[in-house]
């Protein structure tokens, strides 16, 4: 698969669009070396992101990114396993840094894992 065919299908949200753009650049510069996205995720609660932060949007992001990465032969490390309430501003319980997990703090699965 060449770089042009890998980036021709851009019907994804901005987060995936950016990943695809960087990968296209890497393919052009580095040729056919393997590419890995080392940290990819979606916050489920975040006052910084408004309604975009939700379990439904996290599930959509993971599914679309996984499908694209599989087609393009890209390794993706999803971020992260569990919510981490100790991260970020202690006074902002709804801050994005705390809510990137695919499982809640109590280890119950979010929508993406159901």
C-alpha positions in Angstrom: 0.0 0.0 0.0 1.5 3.4 -0.9 1.2 6.6 1.1 -1.4 8.1 -1.2 -3.8 5.2 -1.0 -3.4 5.1 2.8 -4.6 8.6 3.3 -7.3 8.9 0.6 -10.2 7.9 2.9 -10.5 10.8 5.3 -14.0 10.5 6.7 -12.9 10.4 10.3 -13.1 12.9 13.1 -10.3 15.4 13.6 -8.4 13.2 16.1 -8.1 10.4 13.6 -7.5 12.8 10.7 -4.4 14.2 12.5 -3.0 10.7 13.1 -3.6 9.8 9.5 -1.8 13.0 8.4 1.2 12.3 10.5 1.4 8.7 9.3 1.2 9.8 5.7 4.1 12.2 6.3 6.1 9.3 8.0 5.4 7.0 5.0 6.6 9.6 2.6 9.8 10.3 4.6 10.6 6.9 6.0 9.2 4.6 3.3 7.7 1.3 4.4 9.2 1.1 7.9 6.6 0.0 10.5 4.7 2.8 12.2 3.4 2.7 15.8 1.1 5.3 17.4 2.3 5.1 21.0 -0.5 6.8 22.8 -4.1 7.2 21.5 -7.3 7.6 23.4 -10.4 9.6 24.1 -11.5 11.2 27.4 -15.0 10.2 28.6 -15.4 13.2 31.0 -13.7 16.5 30.4 -14.9 20.0 31.1 -12.2 21.1 28.6 -13.9 19.2 25.8 -17.6 19.7 26.5 -20.0 17.2 24.9 -17.2 15.6 22.8 -16.0 13.8 25.9 -18.4 10.8 26.3 -18.3 7.1 26.5 -20.1 6.9 23.1 -17.5 9.1 21.5 -14.7 7.1 23.1 -16.2 3.9 21.7 -16.5 5.4 18.3 -13.0 6.8 18.3 -11.5 3.4 19.3 -13.5 1.5 16.7 -12.7 3.9 13.9 -9.0 4.2 14.8 -8.7 0.4 15.2 -10.3 -0.3 11.9 -8.2 2.3 10.0 -5.0 1.2 11.8 -5.7 -2.5 10.9 -6.2 -1.6 7.2 -3.0 0.6 7.2 -0.9 -2.0 9.1 -0.2 0.4 12.0 0.3 -0.6 15.6 -1.7 1.5 18.1 -1.2 1.6 21.8 -4.4 2.7 23.3 -4.3 5.1 26.3 -5.2 4.0 28.9 -6.6 1.1 30.8 -8.1 2.8 33.9 -9.3 6.3 34.9 -6.8 8.0 37.2 -8.5 10.4 39.5 -5.2 11.6 41.1 -4.0 13.1 37.8 -4.3 16.8 36.9 -5.8 19.5 39.1 -7.1 18.0 42.4 -9.9 20.6 42.5 -11.2 19.7 39.0 -12.8 16.3 39.4 -14.1 16.5 35.8 -10.8 17.3 34.3 -9.7 15.4 31.2 -6.5 14.0 32.7 -8.6 11.8 35.0 -10.9 10.2 32.5 -9.0 8.5 29.7 -9.5 4.9 30.8 -11.4 2.3 29.0 -12.4 1.1 32.5 -13.6 3.2 35.4 -11.6 3.6 38.6 -13.6 0.8 40.2 -12.5 -1.5 37.3 -16.0 -1.6 35.7 -15.9 -1.5 31.9 -16.9 1.6 30.0 -19.0 1.4 26.9 -16.0 0.8 24.6 -15.3 -2.5 26.4 -18.8 -3.8 26.5 
